């Protein structure tokens, strides 16, 4: 799930930040009401840092508390602290409910309808699905309604403002993530070294086998050559013996002929 801040929200907010630089008192309080009503504005941190807005914490505390509610809180927080914040208009209520969906989406990719109904103080599923569809069209979340399993599947959500005290939590979370990445990287490097070692052993075994095959071929060739030379020598000996035997027979025949003549 990708979490980012809407560029549209930032561009519209800049106009209110500029106005807050030269607006004080009741005019500044009215500016807060306008920014809470404004379509497309879902982040308020820059406005909260403006000195004239910070003065509202002492002069018009309900306005300041309401702005903080929209920056960091949820609809459930509004219901629990209605005496300390302004009464919300229908448009403001809907915006805060949208922001509550964003907060839930940052915690879980799949949000059950039962959780949404409770957190948004909605009585029926039809109204809930209409609100979710409006949030999707407002481009503050991307996802789909899983009516079969009664849940919202979130693919993307804009980012919300962060309290100063939450920075350490985020830092620790990022540090844990870095440590986990280093552990995975170390494991991968070990696997690579092991794989390279096995590869080298395999190549060495292959070379040894090939050398052994060459040596066997040489041995067989030598043996075949020796057998061939031995066969040629035997054949030559047999030929000489055959010739010698033929000569002896011829001499004996001549002697016999001589004997016959003498008689």
NORFENGI-V636537 format. One record per pair of residues at least 12 apart in sequence whose C-alpha atoms are under 7 Angstrom apart, sorted by the first residue. I is the first residue (numbers start at 1). J is the second residue. If there is no record, write none. Layout:
((I | J) (I | J))
This chain:
((1 | 155) (1 | 156) (2 | 155) (2 | 156) (2 | 157) (3 | 156) (3 | 157) (3 | 158) (3 | 159) (4 | 157) (4 | 158) (4 | 159) (5 | 158) (5 | 159) (6 | 158) (8 | 40) (9 | 40) (9 | 41) (9 | 42) (9 | 43) (12 | 41) (13 | 41) (17 | 47) (20 | 50) (20 | 52) (21 | 52) (23 | 52) (24 | 52) (28 | 53) (29 | 63) (32 | 63) (32 | 67) (36 | 92) (37 | 91) (37 | 92) (43 | 71) (43 | 160) (43 | 161) (44 | 71) (44 | 161) (45 | 71) (45 | 161) (62 | 84) (62 | 85) (62 | 86) (63 | 85) (63 | 86) (65 | 84) (65 | 85) (66 | 85) (66 | 86) (70 | 96) (71 | 160) (71 | 161) (72 | 161) (72 | 162) (74 | 96) (74 | 99) (74 | 100) (75 | 96) (75 | 97) (75 | 100) (75 | 119) (75 | 120) (76 | 119) (76 | 120) (97 | 120) (98 | 135) (102 | 141) (102 | 157) (102 | 158) (105 | 154) (105 | 157) (106 | 157) (109 | 153) (109 | 154) (110 | 151) (110 | 152) (110 | 153) (110 | 154) (111 | 151) (111 | 152) (111 | 153) (112 | 150) (112 | 151) (112 | 152) (113 | 150) (113 | 151) (113 | 152) (140 | 157) (140 | 158) (141 | 156) (141 | 157) (141 | 158) (142 | 154) (142 | 155) (142 | 156) (142 | 157) (143 | 155) (143 | 156))
